[in-house]
Amino acid sequence: MATLNWDHSMINVQNLDHAIKIFSNKGVVFKRGGKHEAWGTANALGYFGINYIELISVFDQKKSKSFSRSDAASVYDAVSDFNNHVERLNTVAIRSDDLKGTWQRLKDAGIPVGRISEGQRLDEQNHLIKWQIFFIDGHIEGLPYPFFIDWQSKDADRIAQLKEQGLIQEHPAGNLKVVKATFEVEKPKEVAQQWAQLIESSVIEQAGRFVVPIQERKFEFTQGKANHLIKLNFSGADDELKNQTITIGDSELDFE
C-alpha cells in the first residue's frame, strides 16, 4: 500500500513578487521557484519542513491557454482565477511513494483520474526539477479534487536536498508548520467521506465539523457555500505573528 502525505497547497495570485513581499513583511520566507513552460505559469515556494505552499501565477498568456482542465485541473483553475483577477487558495497536492499504485486504486474505485505525466521546471538557480503527477478533472459535491504527485525520491533525501539549496529554513516568524486545511462545502459529511477514500484515511466528527487525518496533519470540512479550500492553519509562530492572519485576496492563513 502506498504511503500518502500532504505535499503542498496552492494559492492563486496575480503577482508573485507582491505576494512574496506580503509574507516577507510578516517574517515568512518565500522564494521564486521557476516556470512551468508547458503551462505558461510560474511559482514561488514557501517551505514549512517538507510541506510547502506554492504561489502560482501566469507569465505567458498564450501558453496558459494551450491546455484544458482535463490536462491539469488545478493549474487550469489557477489560470482561470488569474484571468478573472481572483486570488484565493486553490487545492492541495497529495504525495505518494507509489504513484502508479495510487492511480490504479483510484481508477478501480471509479475516480476519473487523468493520465500520469512527467512534470518539470527550471528553478531560479537553473536546476531541473522533475516529478510525476496526475490530476483529477471534476468535483466532489462542487469541491475540486486534490492532485497526486511523486518526487521520485525518499522524503529524507528530498529534505536534505531542500536544506542544501536553502529552501527549507527557519522563518524569522518562527518554526512554522502547516497543521490544518479547512474546506467549506455544502455537504461536509459526504465530501469528507469521499476525501477519506481518496487518501485512505477515516472521518472523525467533531461538533458538526468533519476531520480527515493525513499523517500528523488534518483536513477539516465545514458547512458553507464556498465549495472550496478557504483556510490554512499554522503552528509555531513567534509572539509577533501569533494569533494573526495573513490574507491574500480570499486566502486566509491563521498563525497559532
Sequence and secondary structure as in RCSB ss.txt:
>XXXX:A:sequence
MATLNWDHSMINVQNLDHAIKIFSNKGVVFKRGGKHEAWGTANALGYFGINYIELISVFDQKKSKSFSRSDAASV
YDAVSDFNNHVERLNTVAIRSDDLKGTWQRLKDAGIPVGRISEGQRLDEQNHLIKWQIFFIDGHIEGLPYPFFID
WQSKDADRIAQLKEQGLIQEHPAGNLKVVKATFEVEKPKEVAQQWAQLIESSVIEQAGRFVVPIQERKFEFTQGK
ANHLIKLNFSGADDELKNQTITIGDSELDFE
>XXXX:A:secstr
   EEEEEEEEE S HHHHHHHHHTTT   EEEEEETTTTEEEEEEEETTEEEEEEEES HHHHTSS TTT HHH
HHHHHHHHTT  EEEEEEEEES HHHHHHHHHHTT  B   EEEEEE TT  EEEEEEE B SEETTEE  EEEE
 SS HHHHHHHHHHTT S  BTTEEEEEEEEEEEESSHHHHHHHHHHHTT   EEETTEEEEEETTEEEEEEESS
  EEEEEEEEEE TTTTT EEEETTEEEEE 
